[in-house]
Amino acid sequence: MLLSENIKMAIHQLKANKLRTFLTMLGIIIGIASVIAIITVGDAMTKSVMNSLNSMGTNNIEFYLTSKSTTDKDGNVETTGVERDMKDSDYFTDKMMTSLKDSFGDRIEGISLSAELANGKATQGQKYARIAIKGLNSYALTQKKLTILAGAPISDRDQNASSKVALVSDRYVQNMYGQNADLKNVLAKHVELVSGSSYYSYTIIGVYKYSEDQNKMMTGEASNGSGKNLQTDCYIPLSVAQQALHSDALYGDFTVIAGTTDDASQLKDDISKYLNQHFYENNDAYMADGYSMQADIKQSSEMMGTLKLAISAIAAISLLVGGIGVMNIMVVSITERTREIGTRKALGATNRSIKMQFIIEALVICLIGGIIGMILGSVIGMAISKMIGFAAIPSISSVVISLLFSMGFGVFFGYYPASKAAKMNPIDALRYE
């Protein structure tokens, strides 16, 4: 019997027993839909997490000062330094930054430096806006990835000239000048803040777009306040902040942006070793240490992949149950069609053709169920992803693998019933009541 004839016969049998066919397919539909939906949501969550981590800078390395310590062979940390408050001589300096650039050359793309100056209420008549004034160098501003809505960002010229200029957020403008204020009209106005006994005044040269997601991503914390009391950052040149602080360019931490061709984790170890050998070897209390986002990104990727695989494996159990259901229904179907099998054998049908007929029936059931499950799983996966805030499109690989699994299950679980049908004695089959 030709393949096309077997397929037509299989479809005819399925149409003749619609309820049984649907119940047989149900397990396959649920299994395939579950797998695709989980993979779709998992892919969306993984992509979102990785994008967030990547946007923070895979090549960013944070350096900070910590108490001197050693780690024994068992991984236990033991403090070896003197316990005391930090002195000016303990901090990182511009001399160290210059030394790092000279020593590591192209391995370092740039060094991000910042200084917290003050925070409080900037006022304009009866109106106010809560701000935090922060001094940033050029690389630090680049890492912020600010979207400038009006005016211009702080330039290298502003940094070198210690220009008293500032970038404020659009939320600052709304609070100070109204919701519908023209951002361009704010340029050249002054942002003023009184904090304690100090007075700060800077000329606004640019307005950036405030992003809650970006703020959370960069700080790891939700915004301070909300609505009128939302605190946003006011950025000024680092040199200006240092003058206001009367500091001699001292830093408790800094960020190195690794070169694109360099391994950030290895660079972190090399810079930490360099700083401790050249600047902190004789320090009795503190040493330099670093943290690389690259290791976290790798670990997060592996963790998300493992989690997705584990959940998919659980979902696949329903697919297995569905396959067993197909086999059970096919066995029942053979019992009901015993006389039909006997008649076909009496008319000359071979064991091979009988076996092929029932395998194809199981294959068609699983394939149709797989297609329905694929469509249903894709819709569910996209809907759930949208509800939780992740954009998601089912991957081609998951769809193809699901369809192949459906066809494989059809052949695998249809083989036993098909073999049982093929082995029937035609005389006994014809006598079956």
N, C-alpha and C positions, 0 to 999 in steps of 0.2 A: 504493500500500500504506500502510495506517495505521501510525502511529508505534508503537502497541502491538504490532502484528504484527511489525514489524522488531525490536523489543526481544525478543519471544518467540523469534523465529528466531535472533537473536544468542545468547541464552542456551542455546538448543538446540545450536547449533554449538559453544559453549564446553564444554558437558557432554559432547558427543561426542568431544572431543579434550582430555581433562583434563590430560594431561602437557604438551602444547603450550601450553595456556592458562596453566598454572602457570608455565612457563618464560618465557612472554611477560610475565606479571605481575611476575615476580621483580625485574626491573630497576626497575619503577615502585615496588614495595614497598620495596626497599632505598633508593631515592632519597628517597621521601617520609618513610620512617622516619628516615633520616639527618638530613634537614632539621629535622624536628620535634624529634628528640632533641637536636640541637645548639642549636636555638633555646630549648628548655626549660631545658637546663643553663645556657646563656648568660644567659637571663633571671634564673635563680635566683642565679647568681654576681653579676650586675650589681646585683640587688636587695640581696644581702647586703653587697656592698662599699659601696653607696650608703647603706644603713642604718647601717653602721659609721661612715662618714664623717659622716653627718648627726647621729648620736648624739654625736659629738665636738663638734658645734656649728657649723652653717653660718654663724652670725652671730658666731662667736668670732674675735677678732683678737689675736694674740700680739705684744707689743711688747718689744723688747730693746735693749741698747746694743751698738754695734759701732764699730769704728775709723772715723774720718772718712775718706771717700773720695768720688771723683767718677767718673762714667761718661762716656767719650767717645762720639763719634758711631758708632764701630764696636762699642760695647758692652763695651769693655775697662774694668775697674775699676782705679783708681789711688788708693792710699792717700795722703791729704793731711795727716793728723793726726800728732801726736807719738806715738811709741811709748813707752808707760809703763804701769805698773800703775794700776788704778783706785783713786781716792781717794773719800772720803765725798762730796765735792762732785760727783762724777760720777753718782751713783746717782739713780734716780727717787725722789721723795719724796711724802709725803701732800699737800703743798702743790700739787704737779703734778696729783695725782689730783683734788683739789678744783677746780683751775683747769679741768681737762678737763670735769668735770661741769657747771660753770657756763657754759663756752663752747659746748659741743655739745648741751646740754639733752636733748631727747627723742631725739636721734640715738644716745645712749648709754643702754642699759637698765641697765647696771651695770658695775662694775670688779671683777675677781677678783684678789685678792692672796694670796700665800702666803709662808711662811718655813720652811725646813728647820731643825729644832732639833737633833735627835740621833737616833742609831740604835744598837741593841745588844740585849742580852738582858734582858727584864723577868723578874724572878724571883719565885717564891712557894714558899718552902721549897725542896724539891728539884726542883720543876718550873720550867720557863722557856718563854718564847715570844719570838721575835725580832720586834722592832717598829721602825718609823721614826716618830718624833714630828714631826708637821707642823702648823704653825699656819695656819689658813685663815680668811678673812673670810666673811661670809654668802654673797656671790655665788660665791666659790670652792667652798663646800660645796654650793651649788645645782647647780653644774656637774658635781659628782661623781655626781649622781643616785643617791645611796645608798639602799638598801632597809633601813629600820630594822626589826629583828626584835624588839627589846625596848627599853623606855625611850623617850627622846625625843632629837631632834637638838639640836645646839648652837643656841641662840636668839640674837637680837639683844641681849637682856638680858645673856646670858652674855658676849657680845663687849664690850658697853659697860662691864660691871662687872669685866671681866678675871677672870672666875670660873675657878678651876683645875679645869675639868671636861674629860672626854675621851670620844670615841667609839672603841670598839675593835671589831675584827672577830669574827665567830663562830669563826673559826679560832684567834684568840687565846684565846678562852674554852675551846675544846676542848683546846688545848695546856696551859693553866694549870689547868683544873678538870675535865678529863675529857671524853670524847666525848659522853656523855649528860647533861652538866651543864645545869641549868635556867638559861636566859639571864637570867631575871628576878632570880635569886638573886645574879647578878654585880653588879647595879646597886648603887651606893653603895660598892662595894669600890674599892680603889685600884690603879692601875697604876703601878708603880715601876720606874725605870730609872736605873742608874749608868753614866755615860759619861765616861771620864776622871776628872777631879776634880769633876764636876758630878753632882748628884742631882736627879732629877725625880720628882714624885709628883702624880697627878691623880685626881680622883674620877670613876668611870665613871658616866655618865648614860644611855648608850645603846649598843646593840650593832647593828652593821650586817652585812649579808650580804656576805661576800667573794666576788668573782667573778673568776676567772682571765681570762675574756674581757674584762671591763670593765677590769681592770688593764692588760692588753696594749693595749687600745684607747686608754686614757688616757695611758699611758707610752710605748707603742711597743715595749716590751720584755717578755720573759717574766718571771715572778716570780723574785725572788731567793730561791733555795733551794726545798726541797720538803718535804712531810711535817712532821715536828717542827721542822725548820729553816726552814720557810717564813716569810719576812718579810712582815708586813702593816703597814698604816699605822695609826697612832694619831693621831686628829685632835683638836686643841685650838683654842681661840679664838686668832686672830692676835695680839690684844693681849697675851695671856699669853706667846706665843712671843717677841714683841718685848721684853717685860720681861726674859725669861730670857737673851736675846741681848744685852741692854743696847744695843740699836740705837735709833737715832733715826728709826725708820720709813723705812729705806732699802731700795730694791728694785732688783734687777738686771734684773727683768722683771715684766710684769703682763699681764693679759688683759682686753680690753674686750669686753663683750657688746653688739653693735650692736642698735639698735632694730629691730623687726620690719619696719618700712617702709623701712629704709635699706639701701643697697647697701654690703655689708661691705668690698668691695675699694676703693670710693671713700672710705669712711670711714677705712680704713687709711691711704690717701695723705694725707687731710686732717689726721688726728691727727699723723702723722709730721712733716708740714710745720709744724704748730702747735708741737709740742714743740721742734723744731730752731730755729725762729725766736725763740721766747720763752725757752727755757731752755738751749739748747746752741749758740747762735750764737757765743758767746765761749769755748766749751770747746775747748781746743787738741788734744784727743785723741779724744773720743767724740761720737757722734751717735745719735739714736733711729731705729730702723727697725722695720718691722712685717711680719707674715705673716698672711694671711687664708686660712682653710680653704675659703672659697667658690670661689676660683680653682682649687684642687686638685680639688674636687668636680666642677666643670664639665669640667675636663680629663680626669678619670677617667671621667666619664660618656661623653664623646666617644670616648675610647680604647676603652672596653668595647663601645660601639656599633659602632665600626669593626672591632674584632676579631671580634665576632659576625657582622657582615655578611660579612667575608672568609671565615670558616669556613663560613658558610651557602652562599656562592657555590661553594666547593669541593665541598660536599655536593651542591649542585644539579647538578654535572657528572654524578654518577651517575644523577640523574633524567633528564638529557638522553640519556645512554647507554641508559637504559631505554626512552625514547621511540623511539630509533632501532631498538632491538630489537623494539618493537611493529610498526614499519613493515616491518622485514625479515620477521618472521613472517607478517604480513598478505600480503605479496607472495608468499611461499611458499604460503600458504593459497589465494590466488587461482589459482595454477597447479594446485593439487590439485583445485580446484572449477571448472575450466574448463567441463566438460560441464554442470554444474549451472547455470552462468551462461548457457550457450548455450540450455539447455532453458527457462529462465525468459524469456529474450528471445524465443524462438520462440513462447512462450505469450502474448506481449504486454507483458512487463515493459519499462518505459521505462528509458533511461539514468539518469534521475534516481533512480528507485526502486532500481536496482542500486547506484548510488553511495551512496545513503542507507543501504542495508543494511550495507555494509562500514564506513562511517563510524560507524554505531551500534555495530557489533561492536567496533571499536577503542575507542570511547567507553566501552562497558560494561567492557571489559578494564581500561582505565586507571582507571575509577571504582572498581571492586571492588578493584583493586590499591592505589589511593589510600586507601580506607577501611581496608584491612588494614595498610598502611604507617602510617597515622595512629594506629591503635590500638597497633601495635608500637612506633612512635617515642615515643608518650606513655608507655608502660610503661618503655621503656629510659631515657628522659629522667628520669622520676621516680626510677627505681632508682639511676641514676648520681648524681643530685643528692642522694639520701638517703645514699649511700655516702660522698660527700665532705662531708657535713654541711650541705647547703643544702636548704631546703624548696622544692619546685617543683611547679607545676601548669601544664600546657600552656596557652598563651594561646588564646583563642577566635580571635583574628586569624590566628595561625599555622595553626590547624586549617582555617579557612575558606579561607585562601590556598592551602593544600596541596591541598584538594579542587578548588578552581577550576583550579589548575595541572594536576591529573590530568585533568580534563575537557578543558582546553585542549590538553593533549598528545594526548589521544585524537582530537580533531578534526584537529589539525595533522598528526600523523604517520599518521593514517588516511586523509587526503585523497588522497595520491598512489596508494596501492593501490586505493582506491575508484574513482578516475578511470581507472586502468588497467583495472579490471574493467568499468566502464561502456562503455569504448571498444571492447570485444571485438566482433568480427563473429560473429553467432549461428551462421552456417554453419560457419565455421572452428572455433568453439568446440565444436559438435556432432561435428565430425570428429576432435577432439583425443583422442588415445589416452594 
